[in-house]
């Protein structure tokens, strides 16, 4: 082939290439414009949906606040007895004579528990000291142990109201308190000096005020733990029963142990003991900035299992069921074990704890946040904007579902308390808050989808209409203060036929 023909062919190829590139560039520009238009349209739709979701969230939070307000007024039935170690004890339990001395392991456990929840205080007339321990009624076993080995009585400290459980208190005073303080100061670490003052309470009236002032001063200062004092598994079991916590990662299989104290001296001594037994610096102490306290934490999985087994063998009592549940954790029972662990703890975090679906949503949000962080590192601004919008939408939906879960839990708690005989300290509050107590009292396991607050509003409207149409404008149907009589309201045992919502009635 000649040189002219070759150059002609190459010129033809370049011309064809230019003609092909033009339409491709036009198509690419069209795609970019369409993507921008689509993005703006999607953003406008997202803003409309976001407005609707935020309105729904506000309404749900109002219903949640109403249910919480009513729950706080429900007084539990009066506590008359407690069950522990297979026996039923009538309250209050008066002082008794000591019939049995504790073993070394039992005394170590009681000393650790007293270090966590015990209290040493002078009597009002300064004639002696009192030793006291307060616990909720479901944890009454440990109070029975203190009464069995040291004497004293168990009394009702406060009745239950709302989510606050009934509180019991073990108390001992007089010569028995001195004897108990002599035994406990041998095994206690943080309250040794207070117990020594209680065991050597002076008989001279002039010296009692000085000792009482010193005892109050010791409560405000960090404890001075003697160097010769040593911790033990029994002492650690008692301390963990009083101030310990077993945590389970909601999105994983990791367990953790945590001990919380106001001062770090006792936690440091426990950390040294645990690390010496585990053979590695696994236990660590952290400071809580929010509440000015300290935490001793163990997060290594093998160490957690070893420590839990040691605590169970050393006499763990209050949290023994929780520890056994944690040791039986597997991949196929993660959700049930987490539910069991949460049921054995207190009610402080009941309405902030995530359910199974909430854990999944939280895990997905964390995954997107990690992707957003990586996109920021790689300077991909478009992907960052998209992920920010996705995370914001998921967080809003997450809040809505959490509030719905709390409403369901509140309804179940109110239902349970009403079945057990609880009564509201403010009976008029149910009508003021527009609550349908008949719906909450219903024995159905599956609650209807309609919220009791919404049904309460409809019932209230019907009651007002019934009262207006049935009562003439005179004194009939009114009390002496010209207020509607109770008979004007429907009987809780009778059911009302509500109008059909689909017809707008």
C-alpha positions in Angstrom: 0.0 0.0 0.0 1.3 3.4 -0.9 2.1 6.2 1.6 -0.7 8.4 0.2 -3.3 5.7 0.8 -2.1 5.0 4.3 -2.3 8.7 5.2 -5.7 9.0 3.7 -7.0 6.0 5.8 -5.6 7.6 8.9 -7.3 11.0 8.1 -10.6 9.1 7.6 -10.3 7.4 11.0 -9.7 10.7 12.7 -12.7 12.3 11.1 -14.9 9.4 12.1 -13.6 9.5 15.7 -14.4 13.2 15.9 -18.0 12.5 14.7 -18.4 9.8 17.3 -17.0 11.8 20.2 -19.4 14.6 19.7 -22.6 12.6 20.4 -20.9 10.9 23.4 -20.0 14.2 24.9 -23.6 15.4 24.4 -25.0 12.3 26.0 -22.7 12.7 29.0 -23.7 16.3 29.5 -27.4 15.2 29.3 -26.8 12.6 32.0 -25.1 15.2 34.3 -28.0 17.6 33.9 -30.6 14.8 34.5 -28.7 13.7 37.6 -28.7 17.2 39.0 -32.4 17.7 38.3 -33.2 14.3 39.9 -31.1 15.2 42.9 -33.0 18.4 43.4 -36.3 16.7 43.0 -35.3 14.0 45.4 -34.2 16.6 47.9 -37.5 18.4 47.7 -39.3 15.2 48.3 -37.1 14.4 51.2 -37.8 17.7 52.8 -41.5 17.1 52.5 -41.1 13.6 54.0 -38.9 15.0 56.7 -41.5 17.6 57.7 -44.1 14.8 58.0 -41.8 12.6 60.0 -40.9 15.4 62.4 -44.5 16.1 62.9 -45.2 12.5 63.7 -42.2 12.4 66.1 -43.6 15.4 68.0 -47.0 13.8 68.4 -45.5 10.5 69.5 -43.3 12.3 72.1 -46.5 14.0 73.4 -48.1 10.6 73.9 -45.0 9.3 75.5 -44.9 12.2 77.9 -48.5 11.7 78.9 -48.0 8.0 79.6 -44.9 8.8 81.7 -46.7 11.4 83.7 -49.5 9.0 84.5 -47.1 6.2 85.3 -45.4 8.3 87.9 -48.7 8.6 89.8 -49.3 4.8 90.1 -48.7 3.7 93.6 -47.9 0.0 93.9 -49.9 -2.3 96.2 -48.6 -2.2 99.7 -45.7 -4.6 100.3 -46.5 -7.0 103.1 -44.0 -9.9 102.6 -40.8 -10.9 100.9 -39.5 -14.1 99.5 -36.0 -15.3 99.8 -34.3 -18.8 99.8 -37.6 -20.5 99.3 -39.3 -18.9 102.3 -41.9 -16.2 102.8 -41.3 -13.5 105.5 -43.9 -11.2 106.7 -42.8 -7.5 107.0 -41.6 -5.9 109.0 -38.9 -8.4 110.4 -38.0 -7.4 113.9 -34.6 -7.8 115.5 -33.5 -11.4 116.2 -30.8 -13.1 118.1 -27.8 -14.3 116.1 -28.0 -18.1 115.7 -25.1 -18.7 113.3 -21.7 -17.3 112.7 -20.5 -16.6 109.1 -17.7 -18.5 107.5 -14.6 -16.7 106.2 -16.0 -16.7 102.7 -19.5 -15.5 103.8 -17.9 -12.8 105.9 -15.8 -11.6 103.0 -18.9 -11.5 100.8 -20.8 -9.4 103.4 -17.8 -7.1 103.8 -17.6 -6.5 100.1 -21.4 -5.8 99.9 -21.2 -3.4 102.8 -18.3 -1.6 101.1 -20.6 -1.0 98.2 -24.0 -0.2 99.7 -23.5 -0.1 103.5 -24.0 3.0 105.6 -22.6 3.9 109.1 -24.4 6.7 110.8 -24.8 8.0 114.4 -28.2 7.8 116.2 -30.1 11.1 116.7 -29.4 11.1 120.4 -25.7 10.1 119.8 -26.2 7.1 122.1 -24.6 4.8 119.5 -24.2 4.0 115.8 -26.5 2.3 113.3 -25.5 0.1 110.4 -27.9 0.2 107.4 -28.2 -1.3 103.9 -31.0 -0.5 101.5 -32.1 -2.7 98.6 -35.1 -3.2 96.3 -37.5 -5.9 97.4 -36.4 -8.3 94.6 -32.9 -8.3 96.1 -33.9 -9.1 99.6 -31.7 -12.3 99.8 -28.7 -10.3 100.9 -30.7 -8.5 103.6 -31.7 -11.9 105.0 -28.0 -12.9 105.1 -27.1 -9.8 107.1 -30.0 -10.4 109.5 -29.1 -14.1 109.9 -25.4 -13.5 110.8 -25.5 -10.1 112.6 -29.1 -9.7 113.8 -31.1 -6.6 113.3 -34.4 -6.1 111.5 -35.7 -5.6 107.9 -38.1 -2.7 107.4 -40.0 -1.1 104.5 -38.0 2.0 103.5 -40.4 3.2 100.7 -43.3 1.8 98.8 -43.2 1.4 95.0 -44.5 4.2 92.7 -44.2 4.3 89.0 -41.1 2.5 87.8 -39.5 2.9 91.3 -39.6 -0.5 93.0 -40.3 -0.9 96.7 -37.3 -0.4 98.9 -36.3 -2.5 102.0 -33.7 -1.6 104.6 -31.7 -3.7 107.0 -30.9 -1.9 110.2 -29.1 -2.7 113.4 -28.1 -0.6 116.3 -26.9 -0.8 119.9 -24.5 -3.5 121.2 -25.3 -5.7 118.2 -24.2 -3.0 115.9 -20.9 -2.8 117.7 -20.4 -6.5 117.4 -21.2 -6.5 113.7 -18.9 -3.6 113.1 -16.0 -5.5 114.8 -16.5 -8.4 112.4 -17.0 -6.3 109.3 -14.0 -4.0 109.8 -11.8 -7.1 109.4 -12.9 -7.7 105.8 -14.0 -4.3 104.6 -11.6 -2.1 102.7 -13.2 1.3 102.1 -15.3 1.6 105.3 -12.8 0.2 107.7 -12.3 3.5 109.6 -16.0 4.2 109.9 -16.6 0.7 111.3 -13.8 1.1 113.8 -15.5 4.2 115.1 -18.8 2.4 115.3 -17.3 -0.6 117.2 -15.5 1.7 119.7 -18.3 4.2 120.2 -17.5 6.1 123.5 -19.7 6.0 126.6 -18.8 9.5 127.5 -21.4 12.0 126.3 -18.8 14.8 125.7 -16.7 12.6 123.3 -19.7 11.3 121.3 -20.1 14.6 119.4 -16.5 14.6 118.4 -16.7 11.1 117.1 -19.9 11.8 115.2 -18.2 14.8 113.6 -15.3 12.7 112.6 -17.6 10.1 111.1 -19.3 12.7 109.0 -15.9 14.0 107.8 -14.9 10.5 106.8 -17.9 10.2 104.5 -16.8 13.3 102.6 -13.2 12.3 102.0 -11.7 9.5 99.9 -11.2 6.3 101.9 -7.9 5.5 103.4 -7.4 1.8 102.8 -4.8 0.1 105.0 -1.9 -1.3 103.1 -2.1 -4.7 104.8 -5.7 -5.1 103.6 -6.1 -7.5 100.7 -9.0 -8.1 98.4 -10.4 -11.6 97.7 -12.9 -13.3 95.4 -15.5 -13.3 98.1 -15.1 -9.6 98.8 -15.1 -8.9 95.0 -18.4 -11.0 94.7 -20.1 -8.9 97.3 -18.8 -5.6 95.8 -20.0 -6.7 92.4 -23.4 -7.6 93.7 -23.8 -4.1 95.1 -22.3 -1.9 92.4 -21.4 -4.2 89.5 -22.9 -4.4 86.0 -22.7 -7.0 83.2 -22.9 -5.4 79.8 -23.6 -7.0 76.4 -22.9 -5.3 73.1 -26.2 -4.8 71.3 -24.6 -5.5 67.9 -22.0 -8.1 68.8 -21.0 -10.9 71.0 -18.8 -9.0 73.4 -19.4 -9.0 77.1 -18.0 -6.5 79.6 -17.9 -6.2 83.4 -18.0 -2.8 85.2 -17.7 -1.7 88.8 -18.6 1.9 89.7 -17.5 3.8 92.8 -17.3 7.4 93.8 -13.7 7.2 94.7 -11.0 5.2 92.9 -9.1 3.9 95.9 -11.2 0.8 96.2 -11.3 0.2 92.5 -7.5 0.4 92.3 -7.1 -2.2 95.0 -9.6 -4.5 93.1 -7.8 -3.9 89.9 -4.4 -5.0 91.4 -6.1 -8.1 92.7 -7.7 -9.0 89.4 -4.6 -8.4 87.3 -2.5 -10.5 89.7 -5.0 -13.4 89.3 -5.5 -13.1 85.6 -1.8 -12.7 84.9 -2.2 -9.7 82.6 -3.1 -6.0 83.0 -6.7 -6.6 81.7 -8.7 -4.7 84.3 -8.5 -0.9 83.9 -9.9 2.0 85.9 -11.5 5.0 84.0 -12.8 8.3 85.2 -16.4 9.4 84.4 -16.4 13.1 83.7 -20.2 13.4 83.7 -20.9 12.2 87.2 -17.6 12.4 88.9 -17.2 8.7 89.5 -14.8 5.9 88.5 -15.3 2.7 86.6 -13.3 -0.6 86.8 -13.9 -2.3 83.4 -12.9 -5.7 82.0 -13.6 -6.2 78.2 -11.4 -9.2 77.4 -13.8 -12.1 76.6 -11.8 -14.9 78.1 -11.1 -12.8 81.2 -14.8 -12.0 81.6 -15.7 -15.7 81.6 -13.0 -16.5 84.1 -14.1 -13.7 86.4 -17.8 -14.6 86.3 -17.1 -18.2 87.1 -14.9 -17.2 90.0 -17.5 -14.8 91.3 -20.2 -17.5 91.1 -18.1 -19.9 93.0 -17.3 -17.2 95.6 -21.0 -16.7 96.5 -22.4 -14.2 94.0 -26.1 -13.9 95.0 -27.9 -10.9 93.6 -26.5 -11.1 90.1 -26.0 -14.8 89.9 -28.9 -15.3 87.4 -27.5 -12.5 85.2 -24.0 -14.0 85.3 -25.3 -17.5 84.3 -27.3 -16.0 81.4 -24.1 -14.2 80.2 -22.1 -17.4 80.4 -24.6 -19.1 78.2 -24.3 -16.6 75.4 -24.1 -17.9 71.8 -24.6 -16.5 68.4 -28.1 -18.0 68.0 -29.4 -16.7 71.4 -28.0 -13.2 71.4 -31.3 -11.5 71.4 -32.9 -13.7 74.1 -29.9 -13.4 76.4 -29.8 -9.6 76.0 -33.5 -9.5 76.9 -33.0 -11.7 79.9 -30.0 -9.6 81.1 -32.1 -6.4 80.8 -35.0 -8.0 82.7 -32.8 -8.7 85.7 -31.4 -5.2 86.0 -33.1 -2.1 87.4 -35.5 0.2 85.7 -33.2 3.2 85.4 -32.5 2.6 81.7 -35.7 0.8 80.8 -37.0 3.5 78.4 -33.5 4.2 76.9 -32.6 0.6 76.1 -32.8 -0.5 72.5 -34.8 -3.5 71.4 -33.6 -6.0 68.7 -34.8 -3.9 65.8 -33.4 -0.8 67.3 -30.0 -2.5 67.6 -30.1 -3.4 63.9 -31.0 0.2 63.0 -28.2 1.5 65.1 -25.7 -0.9 63.5 -26.8 0.3 60.0 -26.4 4.0 61.0 -22.9 3.3 62.4 -22.0 1.6 59.2 -23.1 4.6 57.1 -21.3 7.0 59.4 -18.1 4.9 58.9 -18.6 5.2 55.1 -19.1 8.9 55.4 -15.8 9.3 57.4 -13.9 7.3 54.7 -15.5 9.5 52.0 -14.3 12.6 53.8 -10.8 11.2 54.0 -10.9 10.6 50.3 -12.4 14.1 49.5 -15.4 12.7 47.8 -17.8 15.6 48.4 -20.8 14.2 46.5 -20.7 10.9 48.4 -20.4 12.8 51.7 -23.5 14.8 50.9 -25.5 11.8 49.9 -24.4 9.8 53.1 -25.2 12.8 55.3 -28.7 12.9 53.9 -29.1 9.1 54.3 -27.8 9.2 57.9 -30.1 12.1 58.9 -33.1 10.2 57.5 -32.2 7.0 59.2 -31.6 8.8 62.5 -35.1 10.4 62.3 -36.8 7.1 61.6 -34.7 5.6 64.4 -36.0 8.1 66.8 -39.6 7.5 65.8 -39.4 3.8 66.2 -37.7 4.2 69.6 -40.5 6.4 70.8 -43.1 3.8 69.5 -41.2 1.1 71.5 -41.3 3.3 74.6 -45.0 3.9 74.2 -45.6 0.1 74.0 -43.4 -0.5 77.1 -45.1 2.2 79.0 -48.5 0.8 78.1 -47.4 -2.7 79.2 -46.0 -1.4 82.5 -49.2 0.6 83.3 -51.3 -2.5 82.4 -49.2 -4.7 84.6 -49.4 -2.3 87.6 -53.2 -1.9 87.2 -53.6 -5.7 87.1 -51.6 -6.0 90.3 -53.8 -3.5 92.1 -51.9 -0.3 91.7 -53.9 2.9 92.2 -53.2 6.4 90.9 -52.4 9.1 93.5 -54.1 11.5 91.1 -57.2 9.8 89.7 -58.3 12.8 87.8 -55.1 12.8 85.8 -56.2 10.0 83.5 -59.0 12.2 82.1 -56.8 15.3 82.0 -54.1 13.4 80.0 -56.8 11.8 77.8 -55.8 8.2 78.6 -58.1 5.3 78.0 -57.6 3.1 81.1 -60.1 0.5 79.9 -57.8 -0.2 76.9 -54.7 -0.3 79.1 -56.5 -2.7 81.5 -57.5 -5.0 78.7 -56.0 -8.5 79.2 -55.1 -9.0 75.6 -51.4 -9.9 75.1 -51.3 -8.1 71.8 -52.2 -4.5 72.3 -54.2 -2.9 69.5 -52.4 -0.7 67.0 -54.4 2.4 68.1 -52.7 4.2 70.9 -54.5 4.4 74.2 -54.0 8.2 74.1 -55.8 8.5 70.8 -58.7 6.2 72.0 -58.7 8.2 75.2 -59.3 11.4 73.3 -62.2 9.9 71.4 -63.7 8.5 74.6 -63.4 11.8 76.3 -65.3 13.5 73.4 -68.1 10.8 73.7 -68.3 11.3 77.4 -68.6 15.1 77.1 -71.3 14.6 74.4 -73.1 12.1 76.6 -73.0 14.4 79.6 -74.2 17.4 77.6 -77.1 15.6 76.0 -78.3 13.6 79.0 -77.9 16.1 81.8 -80.3 19.1 81.7 -79.0 22.5 82.7 -79.9 22.2 86.4 -78.3 20.8 89.5 -79.1 17.2 88.6 -76.0 15.3 87.7 -73.9 17.9 89.5 -72.2 17.7 92.9 -72.2 20.5 95.5 -69.4 22.3 93.6 -71.3 22.1 90.3 -68.9 19.6 88.9 -70.1 16.5 86.9 -70.7 13.5 89.2 -68.8 10.3 88.7 -71.8 8.4 87.4 -71.8 10.6 84.3 -68.6 8.8 83.2 -68.9 5.4 81.7 -68.4 2.3 83.8 -64.9 0.8 83.2 -66.3 -2.7 83.0 -68.7 -1.7 80.2 -67.4 -1.3 76.7 -68.2 1.6 74.4 -68.9 1.3 70.7 -66.7 3.8 69.0 -67.6 5.3 65.7 -65.9 3.9 62.6 -62.8 5.8 61.9 -63.0 5.1 58.1 -66.3 7.1 58.0 -64.9 10.1 59.8 -67.3 9.7 62.7 
